[in-house]
């Protein structure tokens, strides 16, 4: 039996390649594609986690600045409320002293007699009434200020607690960002090791998958033409186009006659 004609050998190689694409090579490409897809998803998630942690840290820093300002304002108001409360205490004391002066004036008017002391007694009673009402109002305001001071103290404690919580959030987000960065570095290292172990990378796997899909489409088209178009016509039309593919698949050098052409 003589040597196999080049065109028949081409068809045989195409059929063998189509069958092989459904076998071990196809499974290997699918496994590598799934591996690289999982690797890319993990890498994207690690980067997203790092970016989210940085955004949380930035937001916590802004909130911390606002809460620090509120804390400073609360302390200033609490201090001011204490000062005002002390001032009202002095006002109450002054009204009490004024009431005593008015009482003494009334007693002095009574001692002087009805003719001379009546006006003094009336003025003393009037002043004492006003002093009593002023003192009572001052005590009420002082009590309200004391309650306000207590509320401000409670608010100051809550603000301090919020500051502590934000400090913890900042620390946790910093640790999360560091962990995400470490995970990203580890995934990059894993990708490099997988590339060395398999001899492939995501771009290569995608290119192989695309080539396999087109090869299957080509085989399907050839199968559809089989029996409808004369074999000689089909081989003659497709031979020059598919010759480079045949050489690529068999890793053979071009025929001498093809080189001369």
C-alpha positions as CSV (number, residue, x, y, z in Angstrom):
1,X,0.0,0.0,0.0
2,X,1.4,3.4,-1.0
3,X,1.9,6.4,1.2
4,X,-1.3,8.2,2.3
5,X,-2.1,11.2,0.1
6,X,-1.7,14.5,2.0
7,X,-5.4,15.5,1.6
8,X,-6.6,12.3,3.0
9,X,-4.1,12.6,5.9
10,X,-5.5,16.1,6.5
11,X,-9.1,14.8,6.8
12,X,-8.0,12.0,9.1
13,X,-6.1,14.4,11.3
14,X,-9.2,16.7,11.5
15,X,-11.4,13.7,12.5
16,X,-8.9,12.6,15.1
17,X,-8.6,16.1,16.5
18,X,-12.4,16.4,16.7
19,X,-12.6,13.2,18.6
20,X,-9.7,14.2,20.9
21,X,-11.4,17.5,21.7
22,X,-14.1,15.5,23.3
23,X,-11.7,13.5,25.3
24,X,-8.8,14.2,27.7
25,X,-7.8,17.5,26.1
26,X,-11.3,18.9,26.5
27,X,-11.5,17.8,30.1
28,X,-8.1,19.2,30.9
29,X,-9.0,22.6,29.3
30,X,-12.4,22.6,31.1
31,X,-10.6,21.9,34.4
32,X,-8.0,24.6,33.9
33,X,-10.7,27.0,32.8
34,X,-12.7,26.3,36.0
35,X,-9.5,26.6,38.1
36,X,-8.6,30.0,36.6
37,X,-12.1,31.2,36.8
38,X,-12.2,30.4,40.5
39,X,-8.8,32.0,41.0
40,X,-9.9,35.2,39.2
41,X,-13.1,35.3,41.3
42,X,-11.2,34.9,44.5
43,X,-8.7,37.6,43.5
44,X,-11.5,40.0,42.6
45,X,-13.3,39.3,46.0
46,X,-10.0,39.9,47.9
47,X,-9.5,43.2,46.1
48,X,-13.1,44.2,46.8
49,X,-12.8,43.3,50.4
50,X,-9.6,45.4,50.7
51,X,-11.3,48.3,49.0
52,X,-14.4,48.0,51.3
53,X,-12.2,47.8,54.4
54,X,-10.4,51.0,53.3
55,X,-13.7,52.7,52.6
56,X,-14.9,51.7,56.1
57,X,-11.7,53.0,57.6
58,X,-12.1,56.3,55.8
59,X,-15.7,56.7,56.8
60,X,-14.8,55.8,60.4
61,X,-12.1,58.5,60.4
62,X,-14.6,61.1,59.2
63,X,-17.2,60.0,61.8
64,X,-14.5,60.1,64.4
65,X,-13.7,63.7,63.6
66,X,-17.4,64.7,63.8
67,X,-17.8,62.9,67.1
68,X,-14.6,64.4,68.5
69,X,-16.1,67.8,67.7
70,X,-19.4,66.9,69.4
71,X,-17.4,65.7,72.4
72,X,-15.5,69.0,72.6
73,X,-18.7,71.0,72.3
74,X,-20.4,68.9,75.0
75,X,-17.6,69.4,77.4
76,X,-17.6,73.1,76.8
77,X,-21.4,73.3,77.3
78,X,-21.2,71.2,80.5
79,X,-18.5,73.5,81.8
80,X,-20.5,76.6,80.9
81,X,-23.6,75.1,82.5
82,X,-21.7,74.6,85.8
83,X,-20.5,78.2,85.7
84,X,-24.1,79.5,85.1
85,X,-25.4,77.2,87.9
86,X,-22.8,78.8,90.2
87,X,-23.9,82.2,89.1
88,X,-27.6,81.4,89.9
89,X,-26.5,80.1,93.3
90,X,-25.0,83.5,94.0
91,X,-28.2,85.2,92.7
92,X,-30.3,83.1,95.1
93,X,-28.0,84.1,98.0
94,X,-28.3,87.8,97.0
95,X,-32.2,87.6,96.9
96,X,-32.1,86.0,100.4
97,X,-29.9,88.8,101.7
98,X,-32.2,91.3,100.1
99,X,-35.2,89.7,101.7
100,X,-33.4,90.0,105.1
101,X,-32.7,93.6,104.4
102,X,-36.3,94.2,103.6
103,X,-37.4,92.4,106.7
104,X,-35.1,94.5,108.8
105,X,-36.5,97.6,107.1
106,X,-40.0,96.5,107.9
107,X,-39.1,95.9,111.6
108,X,-37.4,99.3,111.7
109,X,-40.5,101.0,110.3
110,X,-42.7,99.3,112.9
111,X,-40.4,100.5,115.7
112,X,-40.5,104.0,114.4
113,X,-44.3,104.1,114.8
114,X,-47.2,104.4,112.5
115,X,-46.7,107.9,111.4
116,X,-43.0,107.7,110.5
117,X,-42.4,104.1,109.8
118,X,-45.5,103.1,107.8
119,X,-44.0,104.0,104.4
120,X,-40.7,102.2,105.3
121,X,-42.6,99.1,106.4
122,X,-44.7,99.0,103.2
123,X,-41.5,99.4,101.0
124,X,-39.8,96.6,103.1
125,X,-42.8,94.3,102.6
126,X,-42.8,95.0,98.9
127,X,-39.1,94.4,98.5
128,X,-39.2,91.3,100.6
129,X,-42.0,89.9,98.3
130,X,-40.0,90.6,95.2
131,X,-36.9,89.1,96.8
132,X,-38.8,85.9,97.7
133,X,-40.2,85.5,94.2
134,X,-36.8,86.2,92.6
135,X,-35.1,83.7,94.9
136,X,-37.7,81.0,94.1
137,X,-37.3,81.6,90.3
138,X,-33.6,81.5,90.6
139,X,-33.7,78.2,92.6
140,X,-36.0,76.7,89.8
141,X,-33.5,77.8,87.1
142,X,-30.6,76.5,89.1
143,X,-32.4,73.1,89.4
144,X,-33.1,73.1,85.7
145,X,-29.4,73.9,85.0
146,X,-28.4,71.1,87.3
147,X,-30.6,68.6,85.3
148,X,-29.1,70.0,82.1
149,X,-25.6,69.4,83.5
150,X,-26.5,65.8,84.4
151,X,-27.9,65.3,80.8
152,X,-24.7,66.8,79.3
153,X,-22.6,64.5,81.5
154,X,-24.6,61.5,80.3
155,X,-24.2,62.7,76.7
156,X,-20.5,63.1,77.2
157,X,-20.3,59.5,78.5
158,X,-22.2,58.3,75.4
159,X,-20.0,60.3,73.1
160,X,-16.9,58.8,74.8
161,X,-18.4,55.3,74.2
162,X,-19.0,56.1,70.6
163,X,-15.4,57.2,70.2
164,X,-14.3,53.9,71.7
165,X,-16.5,52.0,69.3
166,X,-15.2,53.9,66.3
167,X,-11.6,53.3,67.4
168,X,-12.4,49.6,67.4
169,X,-14.0,49.8,64.0
170,X,-10.9,51.6,62.7
171,X,-8.6,49.0,64.1
172,X,-10.8,46.1,62.7
173,X,-11.0,47.7,59.3
174,X,-7.3,48.2,59.2
175,X,-6.8,44.5,60.1
176,X,-9.4,43.5,57.4
177,X,-7.6,45.6,54.8
178,X,-4.3,44.0,55.8
179,X,-5.8,40.5,55.6
180,X,-7.3,41.3,52.2
181,X,-3.9,42.5,51.0
182,X,-2.3,39.3,52.3
183,X,-5.0,37.2,50.6
184,X,-4.5,39.1,47.3
185,X,-0.7,38.5,47.5
186,X,-1.3,34.9,48.3
187,X,-3.7,34.5,45.4
188,X,-1.2,36.2,43.0
189,X,1.5,33.8,44.2
190,X,-0.9,30.8,43.7
191,X,-1.7,32.0,40.2
192,X,2.0,32.1,39.4
193,X,2.6,28.6,40.8
194,X,-0.5,27.3,38.9
195,X,0.8,28.9,35.7
196,X,4.2,27.2,36.2
197,X,2.6,23.8,37.1
198,X,0.1,23.7,34.2
199,X,2.0,25.8,31.7
200,X,-1.2,27.8,31.1
201,X,-2.7,31.1,32.1
202,X,-6.2,32.6,31.9
203,X,-5.6,34.2,28.5
204,X,-4.3,30.9,27.1
205,X,-7.1,28.9,28.5
206,X,-9.7,31.3,27.1
207,X,-7.9,31.2,23.7
208,X,-7.9,27.4,23.8
209,X,-11.6,27.2,24.7
210,X,-12.4,29.6,21.9
211,X,-10.4,27.6,19.4
212,X,-12.0,24.4,20.6
213,X,-15.5,25.9,20.0
214,X,-14.5,27.0,16.5
215,X,-13.0,23.6,15.8
216,X,-16.2,21.9,16.8
217,X,-18.1,24.3,14.6
218,X,-15.8,23.5,11.7
219,X,-16.2,19.7,12.2
220,X,-20.0,20.2,12.4
221,X,-20.0,22.1,9.2
222,X,-17.8,19.5,7.4
223,X,-20.1,16.8,8.7
224,X,-23.1,18.7,7.3
225,X,-21.4,18.9,3.9
226,X,-20.3,15.2,3.9
227,X,-22.4,13.4,1.3
228,X,-23.7,16.5,-0.2
229,X,-20.6,17.8,-1.9
230,X,-18.2,15.6,-3.9
231,X,-15.3,14.6,-1.7
232,X,-12.7,15.7,-4.2
233,X,-14.2,19.1,-4.5
234,X,-14.5,19.5,-0.7
235,X,-10.9,18.4,-0.1
236,X,-9.6,20.5,-2.9
237,X,-11.3,23.7,-1.6
238,X,-10.4,23.2,2.1
239,X,-7.0,21.6,1.7
240,X,-4.9,24.8,1.2
241,X,-6.8,26.5,4.0
242,X,-6.5,23.7,6.5
243,X,-3.0,22.7,5.7
244,X,-1.4,25.1,8.2
245,X,-3.8,23.7,10.9
246,X,-2.8,20.2,10.0
247,X,0.9,21.1,10.4
248,X,0.2,22.8,13.7
249,X,-1.7,19.8,15.1
250,X,1.0,17.3,13.9
251,X,3.9,19.6,14.6
252,X,5.3,18.7,11.2
253,X,7.3,20.7,8.7
254,X,5.7,21.7,5.4
255,X,6.0,19.2,2.6
256,X,8.7,19.9,0.1
257,X,6.2,20.5,-2.7
258,X,4.3,23.0,-0.4
259,X,7.6,24.8,0.3
260,X,8.4,25.1,-3.3
261,X,4.9,26.6,-3.9
